[in-house]
Amino acid sequence: MPLTAMPPDARGVRSGSEKILMLGSVVAVAAILAIVGWLLFRELGTASEAAVRSANNVVQLIDADVQRNAELYDTSLQGLIAAWRRPDLMTISPELRQLVLFDRATAAPYKGDLVLLDDTGRIIADSTSLIPRQDDFSDRPGFSDLKNSGSLALRVDGPFLSRWGFKDLCISFSRRLPSDDGRFVGVASASMRLSYFDQLFRTLDIGPTSTVNLLSAEGVLLARQPDDNTRTFIGQNFSMRPNFKRILKEVNGSFAAVSELDGAQRLYTFSRVGDLPLIVVVAQSRDDVYAVWKRNALLVTGATGLLCLGIVWLSWLLGRQLRLRHKAERELAGLASTDGLTGLANRRRLDQVLKQEWARGIRSGRPLALLMIDVDHFKAFNDRHGHHGGDVALRSVAQTLAANIRRPGDLAARYGGEEFMIVLPETDKSGACVIAEKLRLAVEGLPPFADDTVPITVSIGVATHLPATHDLPEPLFHAADRALYRAKKYGRNRVEVEPYVHPYAERQA
């Protein structure tokens, strides 16, 4: 077993520290990503809530403005109806009658005509002239509905094109004229130009791809801004569309759905305008709602990504430094446990391994063998070839010994001077003798050194024992040393076996 290899416990420390480092990096990156993801998800909800609050403010602003103007129109209608019901109205001059009928007519810049219709739909009073225009409004859906319904509530109709003067779209506010006997006697109607809503909606900043919509309670789109195709959509009936049905059912609120006009995902915030049959809907595009969140999310994600990459990079650098450090420690450990001349394990490493294998033998119940080897006539060899030649011979013997022990647990070590030790775990006496003879022959088979006529040889002492609890390995050394002494005494270049003597028996002897 090469002594320069890192011990198993050192490999475990290196592997454990690197695993802990990488695990810590993964946990840190995962924690950062989880926290940032949670914060972004929370901010996504906050963006939705902020969009709803902003849209509610817009809706309330529109509600207030539209309701105020609708009340002005309704005031004009109610004033017209109250004046028409006066019994002395027809006894006064046309000029005075005109003033009485339309004295409360609104002067709003987008006001249309204010007219009084009889039961056939013909104009009997006109805010634009003393002599009523010759026109028939019986074909208007609002006129027919008020005639047939009997309701005296305010009605909103449209959109429609004005027949006189300005030629833009209008909506009408109408009330049925009351009568004592409940008969239908006519309608009071005032028109409002839709350019009023266009102007109102243009003052609101709701985003480039979001829209503000005004619909009647019957689902007719009355106004929409901003939209290049507004005139295409104005007048369409959305009463059968799922989104409008939900708006009509909930009256006030917000929800997210796909637009039925352009197919875009939108956040709808809506409210009914007071008691009027009008509904204001702010349809915010997801791009507008989450524009700021997306920009912030991009910045945060980029910064988080750089941070995580930095953590991974620093962890890699630290791991690299740890590997270099462990490599240096391993090399130092190898130097501390390796004989500098032969490359075999030194005496310190030999003691460590013998204790480990002794303890392992106690646990496994398997025998442990020890071979003590001495180079024959080495002092005379040194005298002939000098210390350099002796060093070369020792290295050659060491390499031969190491090459002929193949099991991972076997250990070849330099014991001191020209002596070597071989530790053979889980090896009985016969197996140890076979290995010892193999080593002796391998060394004897080396070519003679320099001009010598005979090769280098070794004498080997073999001792084995089955370790038991409370036993110590030192007597095994002594037994192997005695066997080596006999091998040298009986002629060298041979293997001798010494039976292990129990330490207590030695003491008694």
Secondary structure by P-SEA (a helix, b strand, c coil): cccccccaaaaaaaaaaaaaaaaaaaaaaaaaaaaaaaaaaaaaaaaaaaaaaaaaaaaaaaaaaaaaaaaaaaaaaaaaaaaaaccccccccaaaaaaaacccccccccccccccccccccccccccccccccccccccaaaaaaaccccccbbbbccccccccccccbbbbbbccccccccccbbbbbbbbaaaaaaaaaacccccccbbbbbccccccccccccccccccccccccccaaaaaaaaaccbbbbbbbcccccbbbbbbbccccccbbbbbbbbccccaaaaaaaaaaaaaaaaaaaaaaaaaaaaaaaaaaaaaaaaaaaaaaaacccccccccaaaaaaaaaaaaaaaaaacbbbbbbbbbbcaaaaaaaaccaaaaaaaaaaaaaaaaaacccccbbbbbccccbbbbbbccccaaaaaaaaaaaaaaaaaccccccccccbbbbbbbbbbbccccccaaaaaaaaaaaaaaaaaacccbbbbbccccaaaaaac
